[in-house]
């Protein structure tokens, strides 16, 4: 069976994007409760840190769905639902 995974595309702030594939919980990222979703803290030794996610990166899309024009509640719900099966 295909391994469940969560694909997140981040805007790194220099007009560049980074795609990271998460395969397990916890993701290890913390962010503020407003849009855009910006990485504020990384849990030490977490999957996010191992993948090279950096502070200040903005979440651009989750599993191919852009967060543009979404409310924080919509984006957070989508992130929760997408990471639940991991």
N, C-alpha and C positions, 0 to 999 in steps of 0.2 A: 504494500500500500504506500501511497505517497506520504512522505513525512509532512505533517502539518507545519506550515510556516507563515510568518507574518512579514510582509515586505513593506518597509517604510522608506520613503524617499525624503531626504532632508535637504533644505536649502542651506548652504554653508555660509552665505552672506557675501560671497565674492562672485555672485552670478553663477555659481557652480552648484551642482546637485550631487549628492552621495546616496546610493541605494544600499540599505543594510537589511539583511535577512535574519530575523529572529526565529529561533526554533524551540524556545522553551521559556517558561515563566521562572522567576520574575524578569521583566525586561531590564529593570535597573535604572529607569529614567524617572525624573521628577520634573514637573513643569508647572507654570502658573495657571490660574483658573480663568484665563481669558484668551481670546484669539489675538494674534496667531499663537500656536502652541510652540513655545520656545523652551529648549532644554535648560533647566536651571541647576539641576544637581544630577550626578551620576553615582550610583551605589558602587562602592569600592569592590573590585573583583567581579562586578556584574557582567552579564552578557553584553550590555551596551558598551561598557568600557573595553571589553575584549574585542568588540567589533570596531572600535575606534570612533564611536560617537563622541562629539565634543560639545562642551557647554556653549550656549548661544545659537546652536543650530535650530532651525525652524522646521517643524514637520510639514512637509509639502503634500504628501499623499500616503494613504494607507491601503495596501493591496490594490494599487492602481487607481484608487478613487481620490481625486484632489480634494483638499479641505477648503479650497477657495469658496467663499460665499456661505460656508457653514457656520452655524452658531457653535460656541464652545461645547454646549450640551450635546449637539449632534456629533461633533468630532470626537468628544470623549466617549460617547456611547459606541461609536463605531470602533474606536480603539479597544474598548473593553470587550466588545463582542468578537473582534478579530483576534484578540490575544487569549480569549477564554479557552479555545481548544488546545492550546499549546501545552 
